[in-house]
Amino acid sequence: MRLRNIPGSREAIAASEFVISEEIMRDQKGHWDTVFMHAQPLYLEIGMGKGRFIMEMAAKYPDRNFIGIEKYSSVLIRALEKRQQQEDLTNLLFLRMEAEDLTDVFAPGEVAGIYLNFSDPWPKDRHAKRRLPGREFLARYDEILTPDGRVEFKTDNRELFDFALEEARISGWQLEGCTYDLHADEEMVRGNIMTEYEERFSSKGNPICKMIISRSKGV
């Protein structure tokens, strides 16, 4: 994926009070509750894009803390622009980091839930290890989640969704919910918050797939 560089984006991100710097984030491992106003369950969105989903989640659930993770400065800066217009969201912060480093930044059992929304499908077989719902990343999620933690994944890419379901099965995760057409599923669409991609794809008639998985029991 080729992204246009936005001049000054790295500097603006580094100067923002809503972004935890790379120098500080690793020192927060096991102590993320101290950077928020209240010690509350922590939820992550990995690959948050322009931030619509996580900002609406933070507004809807003030009794939870949220961290949006994005590795591209040119994307994070757009989310930051929106965040600066909602300074009352004291339960939301951003990190610019690679998802591969999750276990270096978050301690075992520190995260209550993880959201993956419209992740890059990395369609070539040789790039399968980069797919966020793949087994390598599931192992990382398993390490940082609480015992009852869950991962929620949405996509319009059926091939990636089938891959995610199989990876979860192979990795021993429990399937708590699954739909191949979220907006037509009365139960699973209840309380759904759309991302920018979701709104765009669903308006074109593309069905949205969603799965909810929990950690394996007794392993």
mmCIF file of the C-alpha atoms, coordinates in Angstrom:
data_MODEL
# 
_entry.id   MODEL 
# 
loop_
_atom_site.group_PDB 
_atom_site.id 
_atom_site.type_symbol 
_atom_site.label_atom_id 
_atom_site.label_alt_id 
_atom_site.label_comp_id 
_atom_site.label_asym_id 
_atom_site.label_entity_id 
_atom_site.label_seq_id 
_atom_site.pdbx_PDB_ins_code 
_atom_site.Cartn_x 
_atom_site.Cartn_y 
_atom_site.Cartn_z 
_atom_site.occupancy 
_atom_site.B_iso_or_equiv 
_atom_site.pdbx_formal_charge 
_atom_site.auth_seq_id 
_atom_site.auth_comp_id 
_atom_site.auth_asym_id 
_atom_site.auth_atom_id 
_atom_site.pdbx_PDB_model_num 
ATOM 1   C CA . MET A 1 1   ? 0.000   0.000   0.000  1.00 0.00 ? 1   MET A CA 1 
ATOM 2   C CA . ARG A 1 2   ? 1.489   3.293   -1.122 1.00 0.00 ? 2   ARG A CA 1 
ATOM 3   C CA . LEU A 1 3   ? 0.657   6.254   1.106  1.00 0.00 ? 3   LEU A CA 1 
ATOM 4   C CA . ARG A 1 4   ? 1.278   9.871   0.329  1.00 0.00 ? 4   ARG A CA 1 
ATOM 5   C CA . ASN A 1 5   ? 3.740   11.498  2.684  1.00 0.00 ? 5   ASN A CA 1 
ATOM 6   C CA . ILE A 1 6   ? 2.322   14.502  4.521  1.00 0.00 ? 6   ILE A CA 1 
ATOM 7   C CA . PRO A 1 7   ? 5.015   17.077  5.323  1.00 0.00 ? 7   PRO A CA 1 
ATOM 8   C CA . GLY A 1 8   ? 5.231   17.823  9.036  1.00 0.00 ? 8   GLY A CA 1 
ATOM 9   C CA . SER A 1 9   ? 3.113   14.868  10.109 1.00 0.00 ? 9   SER A CA 1 
ATOM 10  C CA . ARG A 1 10  ? 5.846   13.233  12.193 1.00 0.00 ? 10  ARG A CA 1 
ATOM 11  C CA . GLU A 1 11  ? 6.624   16.493  13.939 1.00 0.00 ? 11  GLU A CA 1 
ATOM 12  C CA . ALA A 1 12  ? 2.935   17.150  14.704 1.00 0.00 ? 12  ALA A CA 1 
ATOM 13  C CA . ILE A 1 13  ? 2.498   13.633  16.030 1.00 0.00 ? 13  ILE A CA 1 
ATOM 14  C CA . ALA A 1 14  ? 5.608   13.920  18.221 1.00 0.00 ? 14  ALA A CA 1 
ATOM 15  C CA . ALA A 1 15  ? 4.347   17.193  19.692 1.00 0.00 ? 15  ALA A CA 1 
ATOM 16  C CA . SER A 1 16  ? 0.793   16.005  20.410 1.00 0.00 ? 16  SER A CA 1 
ATOM 17  C CA . GLU A 1 17  ? -0.421  15.435  23.945 1.00 0.00 ? 17  GLU A CA 1 
ATOM 18  C CA . PHE A 1 18  ? -2.715  12.693  22.624 1.00 0.00 ? 18  PHE A CA 1 
ATOM 19  C CA . VAL A 1 19  ? 0.110   10.519  21.284 1.00 0.00 ? 19  VAL A CA 1 
ATOM 20  C CA . ILE A 1 20  ? 2.390   8.534   23.583 1.00 0.00 ? 20  ILE A CA 1 
ATOM 21  C CA . SER A 1 21  ? 5.935   8.768   22.255 1.00 0.00 ? 21  SER A CA 1 
ATOM 22  C CA . GLU A 1 22  ? 8.022   5.750   21.339 1.00 0.00 ? 22  GLU A CA 1 
ATOM 23  C CA . GLU A 1 23  ? 10.477  6.617   24.110 1.00 0.00 ? 23  GLU A CA 1 
ATOM 24  C CA . ILE A 1 24  ? 7.741   6.476   26.747 1.00 0.00 ? 24  ILE A CA 1 
ATOM 25  C CA . MET A 1 25  ? 5.491   3.681   25.506 1.00 0.00 ? 25  MET A CA 1 
ATOM 26  C CA . ARG A 1 26  ? 7.801   0.806   26.383 1.00 0.00 ? 26  ARG A CA 1 
ATOM 27  C CA . ASP A 1 27  ? 8.194   2.129   29.924 1.00 0.00 ? 27  ASP A CA 1 
ATOM 28  C CA . GLN A 1 28  ? 4.408   1.978   30.312 1.00 0.00 ? 28  GLN A CA 1 
ATOM 29  C CA . LYS A 1 29  ? 4.272   -1.788  29.919 1.00 0.00 ? 29  LYS A CA 1 
ATOM 30  C CA . GLY A 1 30  ? 2.150   -3.070  32.786 1.00 0.00 ? 30  GLY A CA 1 
ATOM 31  C CA . HIS A 1 31  ? 1.262   0.480   33.868 1.00 0.00 ? 31  HIS A CA 1 
ATOM 32  C CA . TRP A 1 32  ? -1.006  1.820   31.119 1.00 0.00 ? 32  TRP A CA 1 
ATOM 33  C CA . ASP A 1 33  ? -3.729  2.677   33.604 1.00 0.00 ? 33  ASP A CA 1 
ATOM 34  C CA . THR A 1 34  ? -1.490  5.449   34.960 1.00 0.00 ? 34  THR A CA 1 
ATOM 35  C CA . VAL A 1 35  ? -1.578  7.502   31.742 1.00 0.00 ? 35  VAL A CA 1 
ATOM 36  C CA . PHE A 1 36  ? -5.358  7.858   31.813 1.00 0.00 ? 36  PHE A CA 1 
ATOM 37  C CA . MET A 1 37  ? -7.522  9.902   34.144 1.00 0.00 ? 37  MET A CA 1 
ATOM 38  C CA . HIS A 1 38  ? -9.154  6.742   35.508 1.00 0.00 ? 38  HIS A CA 1 
ATOM 39  C CA . ALA A 1 39  ? -7.934  3.152   35.867 1.00 0.00 ? 39  ALA A CA 1 
ATOM 40  C CA . GLN A 1 40  ? -10.375 1.261   33.642 1.00 0.00 ? 40  GLN A CA 1 
ATOM 41  C CA . PRO A 1 41  ? -10.362 -1.778  31.310 1.00 0.00 ? 41  PRO A CA 1 
ATOM 42  C CA . LEU A 1 42  ? -8.114  -1.130  28.313 1.00 0.00 ? 42  LEU A CA 1 
ATOM 43  C CA . TYR A 1 43  ? -9.146  -1.739  24.693 1.00 0.00 ? 43  TYR A CA 1 
ATOM 44  C CA . LEU A 1 44  ? -7.001  -1.486  21.567 1.00 0.00 ? 44  LEU A CA 1 
ATOM 45  C CA . GLU A 1 45  ? -7.809  -0.872  17.930 1.00 0.00 ? 45  GLU A CA 1 
ATOM 46  C CA . ILE A 1 46  ? -4.914  -2.081  15.815 1.00 0.00 ? 46  ILE A CA 1 
ATOM 47  C CA . GLY A 1 47  ? -4.688  -0.304  12.482 1.00 0.00 ? 47  GLY A CA 1 
ATOM 48  C CA . MET A 1 48  ? -7.189  2.402   13.426 1.00 0.00 ? 48  MET A CA 1 
ATOM 49  C CA . GLY A 1 49  ? -6.942  4.380   10.180 1.00 0.00 ? 49  GLY A CA 1 
ATOM 50  C CA . LYS A 1 50  ? -8.465  7.837   10.464 1.00 0.00 ? 50  LYS A CA 1 
ATOM 51  C CA . GLY A 1 51  ? -9.893  7.080   13.900 1.00 0.00 ? 51  GLY A CA 1 
ATOM 52  C CA . ARG A 1 52  ? -13.655 7.293   13.461 1.00 0.00 ? 52  ARG A CA 1 
ATOM 53  C CA . PHE A 1 53  ? -14.371 3.919   15.079 1.00 0.00 ? 53  PHE A CA 1 
ATOM 54  C CA . ILE A 1 54  ? -12.239 4.287   18.177 1.00 0.00 ? 54  ILE A CA 1 
ATOM 55  C CA . MET A 1 55  ? -13.335 7.868   18.834 1.00 0.00 ? 55  MET A CA 1 
ATOM 56  C CA . GLU A 1 56  ? -16.984 6.854   18.717 1.00 0.00 ? 56  GLU A CA 1 
ATOM 57  C CA . MET A 1 57  ? -16.218 3.892   20.964 1.00 0.00 ? 57  MET A CA 1 
ATOM 58  C CA . ALA A 1 58  ? -14.468 6.143   23.490 1.00 0.00 ? 58  ALA A CA 1 
ATOM 59  C CA . ALA A 1 59  ? -17.457 8.485   23.521 1.00 0.00 ? 59  ALA A CA 1 
ATOM 60  C CA . LYS A 1 60  ? -19.922 5.608   23.880 1.00 0.00 ? 60  LYS A CA 1 
ATOM 61  C CA . TYR A 1 61  ? -18.009 3.811   26.641 1.00 0.00 ? 61  TYR A CA 1 
ATOM 62  C CA . PRO A 1 62  ? -16.534 6.364   29.084 1.00 0.00 ? 62  PRO A CA 1 
ATOM 63  C CA . ASP A 1 63  ? -15.970 3.526   31.565 1.00 0.00 ? 63  ASP A CA 1 
ATOM 64  C CA . ARG A 1 64  ? -13.282 2.041   29.310 1.00 0.00 ? 64  ARG A CA 1 
ATOM 65  C CA . ASN A 1 65  ? -9.879  3.298   28.206 1.00 0.00 ? 65  ASN A CA 1 
ATOM 66  C CA . PHE A 1 66  ? -8.901  3.086   24.542 1.00 0.00 ? 66  PHE A CA 1 
ATOM 67  C CA . ILE A 1 67  ? -5.664  3.178   22.606 1.00 0.00 ? 67  ILE A CA 1 
ATOM 68  C CA . GLY A 1 68  ? -5.629  3.527   18.838 1.00 0.00 ? 68  GLY A CA 1 
ATOM 69  C CA . ILE A 1 69  ? -2.585  2.015   17.147 1.00 0.00 ? 69  ILE A CA 1 
ATOM 70  C CA . GLU A 1 70  ? -1.464  3.103   13.683 1.00 0.00 ? 70  GLU A CA 1 
ATOM 71  C CA . LYS A 1 71  ? 1.940   2.665   12.072 1.00 0.00 ? 71  LYS A CA 1 
ATOM 72  C CA . TYR A 1 72  ? 1.615   5.219   9.277  1.00 0.00 ? 72  TYR A CA 1 
ATOM 73  C CA . SER A 1 73  ? 2.204   8.854   10.220 1.00 0.00 ? 73  SER A CA 1 
ATOM 74  C CA . SER A 1 74  ? 0.279   10.031  7.155  1.00 0.00 ? 74  SER A CA 1 
ATOM 75  C CA . VAL A 1 75  ? -2.808  8.199   8.460  1.00 0.00 ? 75  VAL A CA 1 
ATOM 76  C CA . LEU A 1 76  ? -2.368  8.898   12.160 1.00 0.00 ? 76  LEU A CA 1 
ATOM 77  C CA . ILE A 1 77  ? -2.205  12.641  11.530 1.00 0.00 ? 77  ILE A CA 1 
ATOM 78  C CA . ARG A 1 78  ? -5.756  12.527  10.139 1.00 0.00 ? 78  ARG A CA 1 
ATOM 79  C CA . ALA A 1 79  ? -7.009  10.787  13.264 1.00 0.00 ? 79  ALA A CA 1 
ATOM 80  C CA . LEU A 1 80  ? -5.133  13.300  15.385 1.00 0.00 ? 80  LEU A CA 1 
ATOM 81  C CA . GLU A 1 81  ? -6.870  16.176  13.620 1.00 0.00 ? 81  GLU A CA 1 
ATOM 82  C CA . LYS A 1 82  ? -10.225 14.664  14.572 1.00 0.00 ? 82  LYS A CA 1 
ATOM 83  C CA . ARG A 1 83  ? -9.042  13.946  18.111 1.00 0.00 ? 83  ARG A CA 1 
ATOM 84  C CA . GLN A 1 84  ? -8.094  17.578  18.659 1.00 0.00 ? 84  GLN A CA 1 
ATOM 85  C CA . GLN A 1 85  ? -11.709 18.524  18.057 1.00 0.00 ? 85  GLN A CA 1 
ATOM 86  C CA . GLN A 1 86  ? -12.855 16.191  20.845 1.00 0.00 ? 86  GLN A CA 1 
ATOM 87  C CA . GLU A 1 87  ? -10.653 17.098  23.769 1.00 0.00 ? 87  GLU A CA 1 
ATOM 88  C CA . ASP A 1 88  ? -13.277 15.816  26.223 1.00 0.00 ? 88  ASP A CA 1 
ATOM 89  C CA . LEU A 1 89  ? -12.357 12.219  25.354 1.00 0.00 ? 89  LEU A CA 1 
ATOM 90  C CA . THR A 1 90  ? -10.031 11.714  28.311 1.00 0.00 ? 90  THR A CA 1 
ATOM 91  C CA . ASN A 1 91  ? -10.180 7.931   27.825 1.00 0.00 ? 91  ASN A CA 1 
ATOM 92  C CA . LEU A 1 92  ? -8.469  7.855   24.417 1.00 0.00 ? 92  LEU A CA 1 
ATOM 93  C CA . LEU A 1 93  ? -4.801  7.965   23.374 1.00 0.00 ? 93  LEU A CA 1 
ATOM 94  C CA . PHE A 1 94  ? -2.841  7.049   20.246 1.00 0.00 ? 94  PHE A CA 1 
ATOM 95  C CA . LEU A 1 95  ? 0.342   5.126   19.550 1.00 0.00 ? 95  LEU A CA 1 
ATOM 96  C CA . ARG A 1 96  ? 2.383   5.125   16.357 1.00 0.00 ? 96  ARG A CA 1 
ATOM 97  C CA . MET A 1 97  ? 3.939   1.676   16.335 1.00 0.00 ? 97  MET A CA 1 
ATOM 98  C CA . GLU A 1 98  ? 4.186   -1.654  14.559 1.00 0.00 ? 98  GLU A CA 1 
ATOM 99  C CA . ALA A 1 99  ? 1.722   -4.320  15.676 1.00 0.00 ? 99  ALA A CA 1 
ATOM 100 C CA . GLU A 1 100 ? 4.625   -6.791  15.783 1.00 0.00 ? 100 GLU A CA 1 
ATOM 101 C CA . ASP A 1 101 ? 5.822   -4.979  18.929 1.00 0.00 ? 101 ASP A CA 1 
ATOM 102 C CA . LEU A 1 102 ? 2.620   -5.413  20.972 1.00 0.00 ? 102 LEU A CA 1 
ATOM 103 C CA . THR A 1 103 ? 4.167   -7.729  23.554 1.00 0.00 ? 103 THR A CA 1 
ATOM 104 C CA . ASP A 1 104 ? 7.016   -5.263  24.093 1.00 0.00 ? 104 ASP A CA 1 
ATOM 105 C CA . VAL A 1 105 ? 4.542   -2.511  24.938 1.00 0.00 ? 105 VAL A CA 1 
ATOM 106 C CA . PHE A 1 106 ? 1.705   -4.286  26.783 1.00 0.00 ? 106 PHE A CA 1 
ATOM 107 C CA . ALA A 1 107 ? 2.063   -6.709  29.679 1.00 0.00 ? 107 ALA A CA 1 
ATOM 108 C CA . PRO A 1 108 ? 0.397   -10.129 29.937 1.00 0.00 ? 108 PRO A CA 1 
ATOM 109 C CA . GLY A 1 109 ? -3.269  -9.723  30.838 1.00 0.00 ? 109 GLY A CA 1 
ATOM 110 C CA . GLU A 1 110 ? -3.214  -5.934  30.467 1.00 0.00 ? 110 GLU A CA 1 
ATOM 111 C CA . VAL A 1 111 ? -5.705  -5.606  27.589 1.00 0.00 ? 111 VAL A CA 1 
ATOM 112 C CA . ALA A 1 112 ? -9.444  -6.330  27.854 1.00 0.00 ? 112 ALA A CA 1 
ATOM 113 C CA . GLY A 1 113 ? -10.236 -6.393  24.135 1.00 0.00 ? 113 GLY A CA 1 
ATOM 114 C CA . ILE A 1 114 ? -8.820  -5.880  20.656 1.00 0.00 ? 114 ILE A CA 1 
ATOM 115 C CA . TYR A 1 115 ? -10.512 -4.530  17.546 1.00 0.00 ? 115 TYR A CA 1 
ATOM 116 C CA . LEU A 1 116 ? -9.298  -5.258  14.021 1.00 0.00 ? 116 LEU A CA 1 
ATOM 117 C CA . ASN A 1 117 ? -11.208 -3.330  11.378 1.00 0.00 ? 117 ASN A CA 1 
ATOM 118 C CA . PHE A 1 118 ? -10.639 -3.741  7.647  1.00 0.00 ? 118 PHE A CA 1 
ATOM 119 C CA . SER A 1 119 ? -7.056  -4.824  8.072  1.00 0.00 ? 119 SER A CA 1 
ATOM 120 C CA . ASP A 1 120 ? -4.702  -4.943  5.105  1.00 0.00 ? 120 ASP A CA 1 
ATOM 121 C CA . PRO A 1 121 ? -5.342  -8.352  3.439  1.00 0.00 ? 121 PRO A CA 1 
ATOM 122 C CA . TRP A 1 122 ? -1.736  -8.841  2.287  1.00 0.00 ? 122 TRP A CA 1 
ATOM 123 C CA . PRO A 1 123 ? -3.034  -11.085 -0.526 1.00 0.00 ? 123 PRO A CA 1 
ATOM 124 C CA . LYS A 1 124 ? 0.248   -12.702 -1.557 1.00 0.00 ? 124 LYS A CA 1 
ATOM 125 C CA . ASP A 1 125 ? 0.961   -16.006 0.173  1.00 0.00 ? 125 ASP A CA 1 
ATOM 126 C CA . ARG A 1 126 ? 4.478   -14.958 1.122  1.00 0.00 ? 126 ARG A CA 1 
ATOM 127 C CA . HIS A 1 127 ? 3.002   -12.068 3.135  1.00 0.00 ? 127 HIS A CA 1 
ATOM 128 C CA . ALA A 1 128 ? 0.556   -14.205 5.139  1.00 0.00 ? 128 ALA A CA 1 
ATOM 129 C CA . LYS A 1 129 ? 2.536   -13.644 8.348  1.00 0.00 ? 129 LYS A CA 1 
ATOM 130 C CA . ARG A 1 130 ? 1.736   -9.928  8.139  1.00 0.00 ? 130 ARG A CA 1 
ATOM 131 C CA . ARG A 1 131 ? -2.031  -10.442 8.297  1.00 0.00 ? 131 ARG A CA 1 
ATOM 132 C CA . LEU A 1 132 ? -3.355  -9.141  11.617 1.00 0.00 ? 132 LEU A CA 1 
ATOM 133 C CA . PRO A 1 133 ? -5.851  -11.999 12.151 1.00 0.00 ? 133 PRO A CA 1 
ATOM 134 C CA . GLY A 1 134 ? -3.145  -14.597 11.432 1.00 0.00 ? 134 GLY A CA 1 
ATOM 135 C CA . ARG A 1 135 ? -1.724  -17.092 13.910 1.00 0.00 ? 135 ARG A CA 1 
ATOM 136 C CA . GLU A 1 136 ? 1.465   -15.110 14.612 1.00 0.00 ? 136 GLU A CA 1 
ATOM 137 C CA . PHE A 1 137 ? -0.558  -12.112 15.723 1.00 0.00 ? 137 PHE A CA 1 
ATOM 138 C CA . LEU A 1 138 ? -3.133  -14.270 17.534 1.00 0.00 ? 138 LEU A CA 1 
ATOM 139 C CA . ALA A 1 139 ? -0.277  -15.521 19.700 1.00 0.00 ? 139 ALA A CA 1 
ATOM 140 C CA . ARG A 1 140 ? 0.604   -11.928 20.571 1.00 0.00 ? 140 ARG A CA 1 
ATOM 141 C CA . TYR A 1 141 ? -3.018  -11.083 21.355 1.00 0.00 ? 141 TYR A CA 1 
ATOM 142 C CA . ASP A 1 142 ? -3.293  -14.174 23.535 1.00 0.00 ? 142 ASP A CA 1 
ATOM 143 C CA . GLU A 1 143 ? -0.331  -12.993 25.585 1.00 0.00 ? 143 GLU A CA 1 
ATOM 144 C CA . ILE A 1 144 ? -1.581  -9.480  26.345 1.00 0.00 ? 144 ILE A CA 1 
ATOM 145 C CA . LEU A 1 145 ? -5.316  -10.165 26.733 1.00 0.00 ? 145 LEU A CA 1 
ATOM 146 C CA . THR A 1 146 ? -7.084  -10.766 30.030 1.00 0.00 ? 146 THR A CA 1 
ATOM 147 C CA . PRO A 1 147 ? -8.372  -14.339 30.492 1.00 0.00 ? 147 PRO A CA 1 
ATOM 148 C CA . ASP A 1 148 ? -11.818 -13.302 29.232 1.00 0.00 ? 148 ASP A CA 1 
ATOM 149 C CA . GLY A 1 149 ? -10.471 -10.931 26.571 1.00 0.00 ? 149 GLY A CA 1 
ATOM 150 C CA . ARG A 1 150 ? -11.878 -10.991 23.046 1.00 0.00 ? 150 ARG A CA 1 
ATOM 151 C CA . VAL A 1 151 ? -10.808 -10.054 19.542 1.00 0.00 ? 151 VAL A CA 1 
ATOM 152 C CA . GLU A 1 152 ? -13.371 -8.568  17.147 1.00 0.00 ? 152 GLU A CA 1 
ATOM 153 C CA . PHE A 1 153 ? -12.572 -8.531  13.435 1.00 0.00 ? 153 PHE A CA 1 
ATOM 154 C CA . LYS A 1 154 ? -14.510 -6.875  10.601 1.00 0.00 ? 154 LYS A CA 1 
ATOM 155 C CA . THR A 1 155 ? -13.752 -6.918  6.883  1.00 0.00 ? 155 THR A CA 1 
ATOM 156 C CA . ASP A 1 156 ? -15.409 -6.867  3.480  1.00 0.00 ? 156 ASP A CA 1 
ATOM 157 C CA . ASN A 1 157 ? -12.735 -9.231  2.142  1.00 0.00 ? 157 ASN A CA 1 
ATOM 158 C CA . ARG A 1 158 ? -14.271 -12.724 2.184  1.00 0.00 ? 158 ARG A CA 1 
ATOM 159 C CA . GLU A 1 159 ? -10.983 -14.458 1.415  1.00 0.00 ? 159 GLU A CA 1 
ATOM 160 C CA . LEU A 1 160 ? -9.268  -12.739 4.344  1.00 0.00 ? 160 LEU A CA 1 
ATOM 161 C CA . PHE A 1 161 ? -12.236 -13.521 6.582  1.00 0.00 ? 161 PHE A CA 1 
ATOM 162 C CA . ASP A 1 162 ? -12.136 -17.233 5.735  1.00 0.00 ? 162 ASP A CA 1 
ATOM 163 C CA . PHE A 1 163 ? -8.392  -17.145 6.422  1.00 0.00 ? 163 PHE A CA 1 
ATOM 164 C CA . ALA A 1 164 ? -9.038  -15.504 9.813  1.00 0.00 ? 164 ALA A CA 1 
ATOM 165 C CA . LEU A 1 165 ? -11.625 -18.110 10.794 1.00 0.00 ? 165 LEU A CA 1 
ATOM 166 C CA . GLU A 1 166 ? -9.264  -20.957 9.919  1.00 0.00 ? 166 GLU A CA 1 
ATOM 167 C CA . GLU A 1 167 ? -6.330  -19.341 11.734 1.00 0.00 ? 167 GLU A CA 1 
ATOM 168 C CA . ALA A 1 168 ? -8.464  -18.908 14.864 1.00 0.00 ? 168 ALA A CA 1 
ATOM 169 C CA . ARG A 1 169 ? -9.562  -22.553 14.681 1.00 0.00 ? 169 ARG A CA 1 
ATOM 170 C CA . ILE A 1 170 ? -6.027  -23.833 14.214 1.00 0.00 ? 170 ILE A CA 1 
ATOM 171 C CA . SER A 1 171 ? -4.787  -21.641 17.066 1.00 0.00 ? 171 SER A CA 1 
ATOM 172 C CA . GLY A 1 172 ? -7.424  -22.973 19.470 1.00 0.00 ? 172 GLY A CA 1 
ATOM 173 C CA . TRP A 1 173 ? -9.503  -19.828 19.886 1.00 0.00 ? 173 TRP A CA 1 
ATOM 174 C CA . GLN A 1 174 ? -13.219 -20.043 20.640 1.00 0.00 ? 174 GLN A CA 1 
ATOM 175 C CA . LEU A 1 175 ? -15.622 -18.577 18.070 1.00 0.00 ? 175 LEU A CA 1 
ATOM 176 C CA . GLU A 1 176 ? -18.110 -16.449 20.017 1.00 0.00 ? 176 GLU A CA 1 
ATOM 177 C CA . GLY A 1 177 ? -19.853 -14.870 17.047 1.00 0.00 ? 177 GLY A CA 1 
ATOM 178 C CA . CYS A 1 178 ? -19.693 -14.974 13.252 1.00 0.00 ? 178 CYS A CA 1 
ATOM 179 C CA . THR A 1 179 ? -21.596 -13.427 10.359 1.00 0.00 ? 179 THR A CA 1 
ATOM 180 C CA . TYR A 1 180 ? -20.973 -13.040 6.648  1.00 0.00 ? 180 TYR A CA 1 
ATOM 181 C CA . ASP A 1 181 ? -23.398 -10.127 6.382  1.00 0.00 ? 181 ASP A CA 1 
ATOM 182 C CA . LEU A 1 182 ? -23.168 -7.968  9.486  1.00 0.00 ? 182 LEU A CA 1 
ATOM 183 C CA . HIS A 1 183 ? -25.717 -5.351  8.503  1.00 0.00 ? 183 HIS A CA 1 
ATOM 184 C CA . ALA A 1 184 ? -28.327 -8.051  7.842  1.00 0.00 ? 184 ALA A CA 1 
ATOM 185 C CA . ASP A 1 185 ? -27.657 -9.836  11.143 1.00 0.00 ? 185 ASP A CA 1 
ATOM 186 C CA . GLU A 1 186 ? -30.003 -8.318  13.721 1.00 0.00 ? 186 GLU A CA 1 
ATOM 187 C CA . GLU A 1 187 ? -28.121 -9.703  16.703 1.00 0.00 ? 187 GLU A CA 1 
ATOM 188 C CA . MET A 1 188 ? -24.525 -8.954  15.709 1.00 0.00 ? 188 MET A CA 1 
ATOM 189 C CA . VAL A 1 189 ? -25.230 -5.538  14.199 1.00 0.00 ? 189 VAL A CA 1 
ATOM 190 C CA . ARG A 1 190 ? -26.811 -4.301  17.420 1.00 0.00 ? 190 ARG A CA 1 
ATOM 191 C CA . GLY A 1 191 ? -24.669 -1.434  18.726 1.00 0.00 ? 191 GLY A CA 1 
ATOM 192 C CA . ASN A 1 192 ? -22.336 -1.631  15.713 1.00 0.00 ? 192 ASN A CA 1 
ATOM 193 C CA . ILE A 1 193 ? -20.102 1.383   15.117 1.00 0.00 ? 193 ILE A CA 1 
ATOM 194 C CA . MET A 1 194 ? -18.964 1.789   11.535 1.00 0.00 ? 194 MET A CA 1 
ATOM 195 C CA . THR A 1 195 ? -15.521 2.716   10.307 1.00 0.00 ? 195 THR A CA 1 
ATOM 196 C CA . GLU A 1 196 ? -14.929 4.956   7.313  1.00 0.00 ? 196 GLU A CA 1 
ATOM 197 C CA . TYR A 1 197 ? -14.236 1.885   5.163  1.00 0.00 ? 197 TYR A CA 1 
ATOM 198 C CA . GLU A 1 198 ? -17.303 0.077   6.433  1.00 0.00 ? 198 GLU A CA 1 
ATOM 199 C CA . GLU A 1 199 ? -19.589 2.947   5.512  1.00 0.00 ? 199 GLU A CA 1 
ATOM 200 C CA . ARG A 1 200 ? -18.045 3.180   2.051  1.00 0.00 ? 200 ARG A CA 1 
ATOM 201 C CA . PHE A 1 201 ? -18.139 -0.542  1.293  1.00 0.00 ? 201 PHE A CA 1 
ATOM 202 C CA . SER A 1 202 ? -21.602 -1.196  2.708  1.00 0.00 ? 202 SER A CA 1 
ATOM 203 C CA . SER A 1 203 ? -23.039 1.739   0.734  1.00 0.00 ? 203 SER A CA 1 
ATOM 204 C CA . LYS A 1 204 ? -21.889 -0.097  -2.405 1.00 0.00 ? 204 LYS A CA 1 
ATOM 205 C CA . GLY A 1 205 ? -23.728 -3.222  -1.302 1.00 0.00 ? 205 GLY A CA 1 
ATOM 206 C CA . ASN A 1 206 ? -20.636 -5.100  -0.149 1.00 0.00 ? 206 ASN A CA 1 
ATOM 207 C CA . PRO A 1 207 ? -21.495 -7.497  2.718  1.00 0.00 ? 207 PRO A CA 1 
ATOM 208 C CA . ILE A 1 208 ? -19.421 -6.973  5.858  1.00 0.00 ? 208 ILE A CA 1 
ATOM 209 C CA . CYS A 1 209 ? -18.066 -10.029 7.658  1.00 0.00 ? 209 CYS A CA 1 
ATOM 210 C CA . LYS A 1 210 ? -17.466 -10.068 11.393 1.00 0.00 ? 210 LYS A CA 1 
ATOM 211 C CA . MET A 1 211 ? -16.115 -12.578 13.874 1.00 0.00 ? 211 MET A CA 1 
ATOM 212 C CA . ILE A 1 212 ? -15.658 -12.442 17.636 1.00 0.00 ? 212 ILE A CA 1 
ATOM 213 C CA . ILE A 1 213 ? -13.177 -14.843 19.207 1.00 0.00 ? 213 ILE A CA 1 
ATOM 214 C CA . SER A 1 214 ? -12.062 -15.455 22.761 1.00 0.00 ? 214 SER A CA 1 
ATOM 215 C CA . ARG A 1 215 ? -8.973  -17.060 24.197 1.00 0.00 ? 215 ARG A CA 1 
ATOM 216 C CA . SER A 1 216 ? -8.813  -20.862 24.393 1.00 0.00 ? 216 SER A CA 1 
ATOM 217 C CA . LYS A 1 217 ? -9.864  -22.293 27.733 1.00 0.00 ? 217 LYS A CA 1 
ATOM 218 C CA . GLY A 1 218 ? -7.710  -24.552 29.810 1.00 0.00 ? 218 GLY A CA 1 
ATOM 219 C CA . VAL A 1 219 ? -4.564  -24.182 27.690 1.00 0.00 ? 219 VAL A CA 1 
# 
